[in-house]
Amino acid sequence: MAEMEDFVGQESPPADDDLFKEPMKKRRRSDRDQRFRAFPSVEQSALKEYEKLESRTRRVLSNTYQKLIQCVFLDDSIPNALKYLINRLLALIEKPSLDPIYIGLFGSTGAGKSSLINAIIQQAMFLPVSGESICTSCIVQVSSGCSEQYEAKIHLLSDQEWKEELKNLTKLLHRTEELGREEADVWDGDDAVEEAIWKLQMFYGKGAERKNYEELLRAKPKGKIPTSRIITLKAEEAGELSVKLDPYIRTKRRDRDGESGETHIWPLIKHVEVILPKSQLIPEGVVLVDIPGTGDFNSKRDEMWKKTIDKCSVIWVISDIERVSGGRAHEDLLNESIRACQRGFCKDVALVVTKTDKLHLQEYLRERKVGNQAIQSQREAVLERNEMIKLQRNRILKEKLKRKLPADSKVLEASHLVYTVSAQEYWQQALLTEEETEIPKLREHIRKRLLDKKRRMVTKYVTEAFGLLLLTDSFNCTEHLPNEYLHMSGLRRFVEEKIQLLEKAIDQCFAHIAQPLQEGVRNARTSYRRILGACLVRSRGNQGFHQTLKAVCLKNGIYASRTLARIDLNEAITQPIYDRIDPVFGGIFRVGTSSGSALMPHIDAFKHSLQEKMTEIGIRNGWKYDSYKKSFLIQEISAILGGLEGHILRKKRRIYESLTSSVQNDLKPCYEEAGQITGKKACERMKDVIRRGVDRQVAEGMFERAQERMQHQFQQLKHGITEKVKGSIATMLTLASSQGDGLYKELADVKSEYKEMEKLHRSLREVAENAVLRRGMQEFLLRMSPSKAGPPKT
């Protein structure tokens, strides 16, 4: 079933051909130690303990796997339960040590994203920064690895993806002879037209904009395109790679003589990966992502733009000091980041104000309205202004988040929602110290996120491995689980009853969205004309908006440009619905909070009820409290249900976007009709077709259909959860009953591995306690050390 394919955590067993696969080789100790160079000594100690626990667990699992393989290698028939066990072992052995933490730097061109990354990685001018050129115009990912070299991979659009964009670009440039000279001049001044001409000229040469689609398919590109559609660059030094990389991510608005071949293939670039050598500042496992603020005209790049935002667990909205106090672009970025909290994996949003060394002292002193303390210097003024910005923007951002997210969201508990940074002062330190630039504070935030994720990952990994060893060891045990527990209908009836209760609880949970959804639909019906009218009006009227509107229609209501604010008609007219459902939607998918509207606590309650029942049955049947049978069954339930959270988090994106995708689908015919319009007064005629098309669809129940589709998505999620639970619990009971001679006559003895795994499982608490002690000692030493002079109090 398609719904079941997205589960994570509880991996599906590999195909039988992979049953005897060799586990991947473990990382050498010297390489592992290099991963901690970015951490101070206290954090290094904690990480090394967790790494040691994980490494020893992998070794125990590998030894167990090898024993089982040797036991069954020559046999033609292997029981399904044993196949399941072997594949589970292999999947856990090869499970990645840590999924990357994506930190998205989300901002408009010129906001200082590249400069900030350069400062964080301690490489001045590594990524190109804004000057006369528009610089980082595609997604750029920066991470550190274990190589000694600097490396970059430039990923290009496939041939089919480029043909799709080429077709849209030529449609955009199509004009008829009906246009008068004045209209044609206005048409040429359109932002969408300028960008289309620029792309075609850059890729095919001057005059390409006058050719049609078929002619351009036969034309030879100016740049060389690798068949792999990936360009790999390597260098020994950062500066060397920076020079090689520069032409691919630094784009110029005008074609100039003497441009390199690399520049000519820029329109094909989808995204860029940069991998640094072992870093003392950025830990391995962290990916800094430079995300342009508006998306892209190409469908694949625009889809990747949205998916990249959604996979970021941390989003920093980057805005320079001169733009932070307002403007549509800044608000759009904040809104998109908050939407990422709703539909994606993001749990941490912060505003990073850049270029905070900028300040005109005389103007500031004249307008200064706070504090009685006299300002003696530029430095004091900068520090005071930065502190005021933090207080003001922190309050505004928190209020905005409260309107959109549940009141108990973790992001609202963050101690730092606003950072005031200066990349320039980080290098020069003419006005501010390194600490006052707040670059070290951002690095500390990154390290804490990674350390916390590593702790949670190792705890879960060791616990799941312990459950597998309990299961493996139980296969050789002569003491069988009582028949009345595994084969009688009593337990299965109990499970079925609990699943029915879980279904009801999920229905009650999802029911909280019904009323806000209905109210939102009513609001959308009364306000869509006003919203649509505002979207179809620009400050210059129709001038320069002809082909931008055509581009909107070609992309089914969406247009993303490197210079204009993103246009999304579907999102705009459904916004009144989102305004009503956002807090409730976020409440349904929040984690760790027990309330009637939250989904995960109901699943946790289901898990605990099963575990309590098994403990009760174990005691009734004479099991010791800490016997392997009870422990195995409890651990296996945790493993089975542990994969649900990842599945739910991924499905919530589809549910959240179902409103806009439904509206977009209903409006597609009217977009297509408007996109075909050419000739005199084309812009007004296109607007008229869109208005009439939207009116017609609203009258026919467009918003109500969107409401139904969202509710259907919720029901599909419920069905997926319950089907997964039913199947997995049945598998668990079957495995538990497959013991002794009935499973395998000569199964390998894994007593020693089980005992070792038991010790490692007990060590988890000791490692956690050590980490707390070290953190307490570190805080004590910091309190006892001389404090630095802070900014003036405001």
HELIX and SHEET records of a PDB file:
HELIX    1   1 ALA A    2  ASP A    6  5                                   5    
HELIX    2   2 ASP A   16  ASP A   18  5                                   3    
HELIX    3   3 ARG A   29  GLN A   34  1                                   6    
HELIX    4   4 SER A   41  VAL A   72  1                                  32    
HELIX    5   5 ASN A   80  ILE A   93  1                                  14    
HELIX    6   6 LYS A  113  ILE A  120  1                                   8    
HELIX    7   7 ASP A  159  LEU A  173  1                                  15    
HELIX    8   8 ARG A  181  ASP A  188  1                                   8    
HELIX    9   9 ASP A  191  TYR A  204  1                                  14    
HELIX   10  10 ALA A  208  ARG A  210  5                                   3    
HELIX   11  11 TYR A  213  ARG A  218  1                                   6    
HELIX   12  12 ALA A  238  ILE A  249  1                                  12    
HELIX   13  13 GLY A  261  HIS A  264  1                                   4    
HELIX   14  14 TRP A  266  LEU A  268  5                                   3    
HELIX   15  15 SER A  299  LYS A  311  1                                  13    
HELIX   16  16 ARG A  328  ARG A  343  1                                  16    
HELIX   17  17 LEU A  361  GLU A  367  1                                   7    
HELIX   18  18 GLN A  378  LYS A  404  1                                  27    
HELIX   19  19 LYS A  410  GLU A  413  5                                   4    
HELIX   20  20 ALA A  423  GLN A  428  1                                   6    
HELIX   21  21 GLU A  435  THR A  437  5                                   3    
HELIX   22  22 ILE A  439  SER A  474  1                                  36    
HELIX   23  23 ASN A  483  LEU A  486  1                                   4    
HELIX   24  24 SER A  489  ALA A  511  1                                  23    
HELIX   25  25 ALA A  514  CYS A  535  1                                  22    
HELIX   26  26 HIS A  546  LEU A  554  1                                   9    
HELIX   27  27 LEU A  569  ILE A  588  1                                  20    
HELIX   28  28 MET A  600  ARG A  620  1                                  21    
HELIX   29  29 TYR A  628  GLY A  642  1                                  15    
HELIX   30  30 LEU A  644  GLY A  675  1                                  32    
HELIX   31  31 ALA A  682  ALA A  699  1                                  18    
HELIX   32  32 MET A  702  SER A  737  1                                  36    
HELIX   33  33 GLY A  740  GLY A  742  5                                   3    
HELIX   34  34 LYS A  751  MET A  784  1                                  34    
SHEET    1   A 9 ILE A 230  ALA A 235  0                                        
SHEET    2   A 9 TYR A 150  LEU A 156 -1                                        
SHEET    3   A 9 ILE A 269  LEU A 276 -1                                        
SHEET    4   A 9 ILE A 139  SER A 144  1                                        
SHEET    5   A 9 VAL A 286  PRO A 292 -1                                        
SHEET    6   A 9 ILE A 101  GLY A 107  1                                        
SHEET    7   A 9 VAL A 314  ASP A 320  1                                        
SHEET    8   A 9 ASP A 348  THR A 354  1                                        
SHEET    9   A 9 VAL A 418  THR A 420  1                                        
SHEET    1   B 2 ILE A 558  TYR A 559  0                                        
SHEET    2   B 2 ILE A 567  ASP A 568 -1                                        
END                                                                             
